[in-house]
Amino acid sequence: MEKIEHITVATNGINMHIASIGTGPVILFPHGFPELWYSWRHQLLSLSSHGYRCIAPDLRGFGDPDAPPSVASYTSFHIVGDLVGLLDHLGIDQVFLVGHDWGAMMAWYFCMFRPDRLKALVNLSVPYSLRNPQMKPVDSLIALLGDDYYFCRFQEPGEAEKDFACVNTPILMKKLFSAFGPKLVFIPKEVGFRGLKTPDTLLSWLTEEDTNYYASKFNQKGFTGGLNYYRTFDLNWELTAPWNGLQIKVPAKFIAGDLDIIYHMPGGLITLQFAINVYLSVSVIDVNNV
């Protein structure tokens, strides 16, 4: 079997690590939090065997790439700029884009900013929603769910990092990966993220080797880079005002698990049909029968 290759690419003022394998039409896989290129390893091997060139980067602030210290260095313009620069460096004109979590969010921004570089999109877990010009998104979350909602608790620089530092990193990875299901996650300030339950057994798709790999990378770089994606949520809202009301014009497929938070949030998938004006397919996966 062909092996996954690892290289470092200079793009948009940072050095970015990428994993790649295969030849043919290109699929680009941006990951989420708290993840790395490694989250896509199975898809890289499978799809490359079907005639695709598969590329999974460690996004800015994660794993081996550079992690600029400023929160303002993690906007959607920076992340999409990194990915466009990566394609330019590799001489790739267009790609299929497959994103998950924050990788999905950045993939939607990619569709907004540079649809000319995309053949089609597959996004998991995070649907596209039209921008609300009346209220900043974090304020909307606080008004709807309160300050203890995990997304809101990630906003204060250094706070989550301090909590995370109190937990052995491999155990923290198990806590984080098992915390998100159909129920919303709330983190009371007096308890902090240390209070997240440690699972009795590993999830079926997660091994000790996996958690140790993630932990080794986050021990090197820390969590601040990844958390800064949450902290630019309002800044991205401000910067994308010129795109207010924009509908996505890239053919898209959206996939959610039936235990995914977004699938159980009122209106989470309904708005998607109004936000895309070309081909859209939506699939909900029964995670107990995968």
DRENNUMI-65942 format. One record per residue (C-alpha): residue number from 1; x, y, z. Coordinates in pm, whole numbers, plus 50000, padded with zeros to 5 digits. Example, Ala and Ser with C-alpha at 12.3 -4.5 7.8 and 13.67 -1.06 7.14 Angstrom:
2
<site nr="1" xx="51230" yy="49550" zz="50780"/>
<site nr="2" xx="51367" yy="49894" zz="50714"/>
***
This chain:
290
<site nr="1" xx="50000" yy="50000" zz="50000"/>
<site nr="2" xx="50120" yy="50348" zz="49918"/>
<site nr="3" xx="50237" yy="50540" zz="50223"/>
<site nr="4" xx="50121" yy="50882" zz="50338"/>
<site nr="5" xx="50389" yy="51144" zz="50274"/>
<site nr="6" xx="50455" yy="51436" zz="50506"/>
<site nr="7" xx="50600" yy="51766" zz="50391"/>
<site nr="8" xx="50618" yy="52125" zz="50513"/>
<site nr="9" xx="50494" yy="52400" zz="50282"/>
<site nr="10" xx="50550" yy="52775" zz="50315"/>
<site nr="11" xx="50216" yy="52950" zz="50269"/>
<site nr="12" xx="50070" yy="53286" zz="50364"/>
<site nr="13" xx="50356" yy="53370" zz="50599"/>
<site nr="14" xx="50357" yy="53042" zz="50794"/>
<site nr="15" xx="50501" yy="52695" zz="50755"/>
<site nr="16" xx="50225" yy="52435" zz="50719"/>
<site nr="17" xx="50258" yy="52060" zz="50761"/>
<site nr="18" xx="50057" yy="51850" zz="50518"/>
<site nr="19" xx="49996" yy="51479" zz="50477"/>
<site nr="20" xx="49933" yy="51360" zz="50122"/>
<site nr="21" xx="49889" yy="51041" zz="49924"/>
<site nr="22" xx="49774" yy="50934" zz="49580"/>
<site nr="23" xx="49740" yy="51081" zz="49232"/>
<site nr="24" xx="49446" yy="51216" zz="49039"/>
<site nr="25" xx="49179" yy="51476" zz="49121"/>
<site nr="26" xx="49262" yy="51647" zz="49450"/>
<site nr="27" xx="49060" yy="51628" zz="49771"/>
<site nr="28" xx="49157" yy="51874" zz="50046"/>
<site nr="29" xx="49063" yy="51783" zz="50406"/>
<site nr="30" xx="49063" yy="52061" zz="50671"/>
<site nr="31" xx="49011" yy="51928" zz="51025"/>
<site nr="32" xx="48837" yy="52053" zz="51338"/>
<site nr="33" xx="48914" yy="52097" zz="51710"/>
<site nr="34" xx="49080" yy="51931" zz="51893"/>
<site nr="35" xx="49207" yy="51750" zz="51587"/>
<site nr="36" xx="49489" yy="51729" zz="51333"/>
<site nr="37" xx="49554" yy="51594" zz="50983"/>
<site nr="38" xx="49552" yy="51258" zz="51162"/>
<site nr="39" xx="49172" yy="51272" zz="51190"/>
<site nr="40" xx="49153" yy="51209" zz="50815"/>
<site nr="41" xx="49406" yy="50923" zz="50795"/>
<site nr="42" xx="49147" yy="50656" zz="50709"/>
<site nr="43" xx="48987" yy="50872" zz="50439"/>
<site nr="44" xx="49329" yy="50949" zz="50289"/>
<site nr="45" xx="49407" yy="50581" zz="50250"/>
<site nr="46" xx="49062" yy="50483" zz="50125"/>
<site nr="47" xx="49003" yy="50760" zz="49871"/>
<site nr="48" xx="49359" yy="50757" zz="49738"/>
<site nr="49" xx="49304" yy="50389" zz="49653"/>
<site nr="50" xx="49010" yy="50501" zz="49438"/>
<site nr="51" xx="49215" yy="50735" zz="49222"/>
<site nr="52" xx="49229" yy="51061" zz="49418"/>
<site nr="53" xx="49515" yy="51272" zz="49542"/>
<site nr="54" xx="49431" yy="51335" zz="49907"/>
<site nr="55" xx="49582" yy="51619" zz="50111"/>
<site nr="56" xx="49519" yy="51681" zz="50481"/>
<site nr="57" xx="49693" yy="51980" zz="50640"/>
<site nr="58" xx="49748" yy="52062" zz="51002"/>
<site nr="59" xx="49571" yy="52397" zz="51011"/>
<site nr="60" xx="49737" yy="52712" zz="51144"/>
<site nr="61" xx="49796" yy="52678" zz="51518"/>
<site nr="62" xx="49755" yy="52298" zz="51527"/>
<site nr="63" xx="50021" yy="52029" zz="51535"/>
<site nr="64" xx="50335" yy="52105" zz="51340"/>
<site nr="65" xx="50255" yy="52434" zz="51157"/>
<site nr="66" xx="50341" yy="52774" zz="51295"/>
<site nr="67" xx="50111" yy="52911" zz="51566"/>
<site nr="68" xx="50109" yy="53293" zz="51564"/>
<site nr="69" xx="50036" yy="53425" zz="51916"/>
<site nr="70" xx="49776" yy="53688" zz="51824"/>
<site nr="71" xx="49408" yy="53592" zz="51824"/>
<site nr="72" xx="49364" yy="53822" zz="51524"/>
<site nr="73" xx="49592" yy="53593" zz="51320"/>
<site nr="74" xx="49325" yy="53321" zz="51307"/>
<site nr="75" xx="49047" yy="53483" zz="51105"/>
<site nr="76" xx="48872" yy="53312" zz="50818"/>
<site nr="77" xx="49085" yy="53521" zz="50581"/>
<site nr="78" xx="49403" yy="53381" zz="50734"/>
<site nr="79" xx="49285" yy="53020" zz="50725"/>
<site nr="80" xx="49142" yy="53033" zz="50373"/>
<site nr="81" xx="49452" yy="53227" zz="50268"/>
<site nr="82" xx="49669" yy="52947" zz="50406"/>
<site nr="83" xx="49476" yy="52688" zz="50205"/>
<site nr="84" xx="49477" yy="52891" zz="49882"/>
<site nr="85" xx="49850" yy="52948" zz="49926"/>
<site nr="86" xx="49896" yy="52575" zz="49976"/>
<site nr="87" xx="49718" yy="52502" zz="49649"/>
<site nr="88" xx="49922" yy="52767" zz="49469"/>
<site nr="89" xx="50246" yy="52622" zz="49608"/>
<site nr="90" xx="50151" yy="52275" zz="49487"/>
<site nr="91" xx="50031" yy="52400" zz="49148"/>
<site nr="92" xx="49673" yy="52285" zz="49205"/>
<site nr="93" xx="49396" yy="52481" zz="49036"/>
<site nr="94" xx="49079" yy="52325" zz="49180"/>
<site nr="95" xx="48994" yy="52074" zz="49454"/>
<site nr="96" xx="48711" yy="51885" zz="49611"/>
<site nr="97" xx="48687" yy="52017" zz="49968"/>
<site nr="98" xx="48587" yy="51798" zz="50264"/>
<site nr="99" xx="48566" yy="51967" zz="50604"/>
<site nr="100" xx="48466" yy="51879" zz="50959"/>
<site nr="101" xx="48388" yy="52104" zz="51257"/>
<site nr="102" xx="48609" yy="52415" zz="51227"/>
<site nr="103" xx="48741" yy="52269" zz="50904"/>
<site nr="104" xx="48380" yy="52274" zz="50780"/>
<site nr="105" xx="48335" yy="52633" zz="50893"/>
<site nr="106" xx="48650" yy="52736" zz="50707"/>
<site nr="107" xx="48532" yy="52536" zz="50406"/>
<site nr="108" xx="48213" yy="52745" zz="50395"/>
<site nr="109" xx="48427" yy="53058" zz="50405"/>
<site nr="110" xx="48639" yy="52910" zz="50125"/>
<site nr="111" xx="48319" yy="52877" zz="49920"/>
<site nr="112" xx="48237" yy="53241" zz="49991"/>
<site nr="113" xx="48579" yy="53383" zz="49909"/>
<site nr="114" xx="48717" yy="53157" zz="49633"/>
<site nr="115" xx="48447" yy="52942" zz="49470"/>
<site nr="116" xx="48661" yy="52942" zz="49155"/>
<site nr="117" xx="48907" yy="52706" zz="49328"/>
<site nr="118" xx="48644" yy="52446" zz="49422"/>
<site nr="119" xx="48480" yy="52165" zz="49226"/>
<site nr="120" xx="48243" yy="52063" zz="49505"/>
<site nr="121" xx="48213" yy="52054" zz="49882"/>
<site nr="122" xx="48136" yy="51789" zz="50142"/>
<site nr="123" xx="48096" yy="51926" zz="50495"/>
<site nr="124" xx="48038" yy="51743" zz="50820"/>
<site nr="125" xx="47870" yy="51863" zz="51140"/>
<site nr="126" xx="47868" yy="52242" zz="51081"/>
<site nr="127" xx="47604" yy="52371" zz="50836"/>
<site nr="128" xx="47628" yy="52704" zz="50660"/>
<site nr="129" xx="47395" yy="52970" zz="50793"/>
<site nr="130" xx="47327" yy="53314" zz="50658"/>
<site nr="131" xx="47489" yy="53598" zz="50851"/>
<site nr="132" xx="47266" yy="53782" zz="51098"/>
<site nr="133" xx="47356" yy="54151" zz="51055"/>
<site nr="134" xx="47173" yy="54253" zz="51374"/>
<site nr="135" xx="47374" yy="54071" zz="51640"/>
<site nr="136" xx="47725" yy="53935" zz="51688"/>
<site nr="137" xx="47723" yy="53555" zz="51692"/>
<site nr="138" xx="47875" yy="53512" zz="52039"/>
<site nr="139" xx="47615" yy="53752" zz="52180"/>
<site nr="140" xx="47350" yy="53540" zz="52007"/>
<site nr="141" xx="47487" yy="53224" zz="52169"/>
<site nr="142" xx="47499" yy="53385" zz="52512"/>
<site nr="143" xx="47143" yy="53514" zz="52475"/>
<site nr="144" xx="47021" yy="53170" zz="52367"/>
<site nr="145" xx="47230" yy="52936" zz="52581"/>
<site nr="146" xx="47404" yy="53143" zz="52850"/>
<site nr="147" xx="47764" yy="53209" zz="52949"/>
<site nr="148" xx="47831" yy="52849" zz="53052"/>
<site nr="149" xx="47783" yy="52707" zz="52703"/>
<site nr="150" xx="48121" yy="52559" zz="52610"/>
<site nr="151" xx="48163" yy="52779" zz="52300"/>
<site nr="152" xx="48115" yy="53091" zz="52513"/>
<site nr="153" xx="48356" yy="52964" zz="52778"/>
<site nr="154" xx="48627" yy="52931" zz="52514"/>
<site nr="155" xx="48616" yy="53306" zz="52444"/>
<site nr="156" xx="48838" yy="53435" zz="52726"/>
<site nr="157" xx="49208" yy="53395" zz="52630"/>
<site nr="158" xx="49397" yy="53173" zz="52871"/>
<site nr="159" xx="49096" yy="53052" zz="53069"/>
<site nr="160" xx="49038" yy="52718" zz="52896"/>
<site nr="161" xx="49413" yy="52668" zz="52860"/>
<site nr="162" xx="49451" yy="52701" zz="53238"/>
<site nr="163" xx="49183" yy="52438" zz="53290"/>
<site nr="164" xx="49331" yy="52207" zz="53029"/>
<site nr="165" xx="49674" yy="52228" zz="53195"/>
<site nr="166" xx="49530" yy="52070" zz="53511"/>
<site nr="167" xx="49449" yy="51746" zz="53328"/>
<site nr="168" xx="49685" yy="51486" zz="53185"/>
<site nr="169" xx="49672" yy="51552" zz="52811"/>
<site nr="170" xx="49583" yy="51198" zz="52692"/>
<site nr="171" xx="49298" yy="51195" zz="52947"/>
<site nr="172" xx="49193" yy="51543" zz="52834"/>
<site nr="173" xx="49173" yy="51420" zz="52475"/>
<site nr="174" xx="48944" yy="51137" zz="52586"/>
<site nr="175" xx="48728" yy="51386" zz="52776"/>
<site nr="176" xx="48701" yy="51623" zz="52480"/>
<site nr="177" xx="48631" yy="51357" zz="52218"/>
<site nr="178" xx="48359" yy="51196" zz="52430"/>
<site nr="179" xx="48197" yy="51518" zz="52556"/>
<site nr="180" xx="48004" yy="51609" zz="52243"/>
<site nr="181" xx="47685" yy="51423" zz="52158"/>
<site nr="182" xx="47318" yy="51510" zz="52123"/>
<site nr="183" xx="47319" yy="51708" zz="52449"/>
<site nr="184" xx="47455" yy="52061" zz="52466"/>
<site nr="185" xx="47776" yy="52093" zz="52668"/>
<site nr="186" xx="47778" yy="52344" zz="52952"/>
<site nr="187" xx="48087" yy="52423" zz="53160"/>
<site nr="188" xx="48007" yy="52602" zz="53488"/>
<site nr="189" xx="48286" yy="52846" zz="53566"/>
<site nr="190" xx="48332" yy="52718" zz="53920"/>
<site nr="191" xx="48392" yy="52366" zz="53785"/>
<site nr="192" xx="48571" yy="52438" zz="53459"/>
<site nr="193" xx="48667" yy="52195" zz="53187"/>
<site nr="194" xx="48834" yy="51979" zz="53450"/>
<site nr="195" xx="48482" yy="51870" zz="53538"/>
<site nr="196" xx="48422" yy="51701" zz="53203"/>
<site nr="197" xx="48355" yy="51333" zz="53258"/>
<site nr="198" xx="48633" yy="51089" zz="53179"/>
<site nr="199" xx="48478" yy="50804" zz="52976"/>
<site nr="200" xx="48487" yy="50457" zz="53129"/>
<site nr="201" xx="48581" yy="50309" zz="52792"/>
<site nr="202" xx="48722" yy="50454" zz="52474"/>
<site nr="203" xx="48491" yy="50537" zz="52187"/>
<site nr="204" xx="48480" yy="50260" zz="51928"/>
<site nr="205" xx="48677" yy="50464" zz="51674"/>
<site nr="206" xx="48943" yy="50584" zz="51920"/>
<site nr="207" xx="49245" yy="50390" zz="52049"/>
<site nr="208" xx="49508" yy="50461" zz="52313"/>
<site nr="209" xx="49754" yy="50507" zz="52028"/>
<site nr="210" xx="49528" yy="50773" zz="51878"/>
<site nr="211" xx="49486" yy="50969" zz="52201"/>
<site nr="212" xx="49859" yy="50953" zz="52266"/>
<site nr="213" xx="49933" yy="51087" zz="51917"/>
<site nr="214" xx="49696" yy="51381" zz="51960"/>
<site nr="215" xx="49832" yy="51445" zz="52308"/>
<site nr="216" xx="50193" yy="51447" zz="52188"/>
<site nr="217" xx="50116" yy="51717" zz="51932"/>
<site nr="218" xx="49908" yy="51933" zz="52167"/>
<site nr="219" xx="50178" yy="51899" zz="52434"/>
<site nr="220" xx="50423" yy="52049" zz="52186"/>
<site nr="221" xx="50210" yy="52336" zz="52060"/>
<site nr="222" xx="49947" yy="52383" zz="52328"/>
<site nr="223" xx="49576" yy="52446" zz="52272"/>
<site nr="224" xx="49579" yy="52822" zz="52222"/>
<site nr="225" xx="49602" yy="52811" zz="51842"/>
<site nr="226" xx="49300" yy="52584" zz="51815"/>
<site nr="227" xx="49100" yy="52781" zz="52070"/>
<site nr="228" xx="49169" yy="53101" zz="51880"/>
<site nr="229" xx="48931" yy="52979" zz="51609"/>
<site nr="230" xx="48651" yy="53019" zz="51863"/>
<site nr="231" xx="48786" yy="53357" zz="51968"/>
<site nr="232" xx="48769" yy="53500" zz="51616"/>
<site nr="233" xx="48402" yy="53408" zz="51577"/>
<site nr="234" xx="48285" yy="53767" zz="51627"/>
<site nr="235" xx="48579" yy="53908" zz="51432"/>
<site nr="236" xx="48489" yy="53689" zz="51133"/>
<site nr="237" xx="48133" yy="53821" zz="51158"/>
<site nr="238" xx="48265" yy="54178" zz="51140"/>
<site nr="239" xx="48504" yy="54108" zz="50853"/>
<site nr="240" xx="48246" yy="53929" zz="50639"/>
<site nr="241" xx="47991" yy="54212" zz="50640"/>
<site nr="242" xx="48048" yy="54268" zz="50263"/>
<site nr="243" xx="47922" yy="53911" zz="50204"/>
<site nr="244" xx="47601" yy="53961" zz="50401"/>
<site nr="245" xx="47318" yy="53760" zz="50244"/>
<site nr="246" xx="47552" yy="53563" zz="50018"/>
<site nr="247" xx="47432" yy="53221" zz="49909"/>
<site nr="248" xx="47684" yy="52944" zz="49847"/>
<site nr="249" xx="47730" yy="52869" zz="49477"/>
<site nr="250" xx="47945" yy="52557" zz="49510"/>
<site nr="251" xx="47769" yy="52216" zz="49478"/>
<site nr="252" xx="47755" yy="52085" zz="49834"/>
<site nr="253" xx="47675" yy="51779" zz="50039"/>
<site nr="254" xx="47619" yy="51815" zz="50414"/>
<site nr="255" xx="47652" yy="51518" zz="50650"/>
<site nr="256" xx="47546" yy="51503" zz="51015"/>
<site nr="257" xx="47541" yy="51216" zz="51259"/>
<site nr="258" xx="47211" yy="51148" zz="51432"/>
<site nr="259" xx="47389" yy="51205" zz="51765"/>
<site nr="260" xx="47549" yy="51531" zz="51651"/>
<site nr="261" xx="47462" yy="51846" zz="51846"/>
<site nr="262" xx="47366" yy="52039" zz="51533"/>
<site nr="263" xx="47114" yy="51773" zz="51433"/>
<site nr="264" xx="46927" yy="51833" zz="51759"/>
<site nr="265" xx="46944" yy="52214" zz="51762"/>
<site nr="266" xx="46618" yy="52381" zz="51650"/>
<site nr="267" xx="46653" yy="52505" zz="51294"/>
<site nr="268" xx="47010" yy="52377" zz="51266"/>
<site nr="269" xx="46955" yy="52212" zz="50928"/>
<site nr="270" xx="46652" yy="52405" zz="50806"/>
<site nr="271" xx="46845" yy="52725" zz="50732"/>
<site nr="272" xx="47090" yy="52531" zz="50518"/>
<site nr="273" xx="46842" yy="52495" zz="50232"/>
<site nr="274" xx="46804" yy="52873" zz="50209"/>
<site nr="275" xx="47178" yy="52940" zz="50216"/>
<site nr="276" xx="47278" yy="52741" zz="49907"/>
<site nr="277" xx="47141" yy="52820" zz="49562"/>
<site nr="278" xx="47294" yy="52533" zz="49365"/>
<site nr="279" xx="47291" yy="52157" zz="49423"/>
<site nr="280" xx="47261" yy="52058" zz="49790"/>
<site nr="281" xx="47236" yy="51709" zz="49937"/>
<site nr="282" xx="47189" yy="51639" zz="50309"/>
<site nr="283" xx="47251" yy="51304" zz="50478"/>
<site nr="284" xx="47197" yy="51206" zz="50841"/>
<site nr="285" xx="47399" yy="50903" zz="50951"/>
<site nr="286" xx="47276" yy="50651" zz="51208"/>
<site nr="287" xx="47599" yy="50634" zz="51406"/>
<site nr="288" xx="47504" yy="50307" zz="51575"/>
<site nr="289" xx="47494" yy="50131" zz="51238"/>
<site nr="290" xx="47808" yy="50265" zz="51073"/>
***
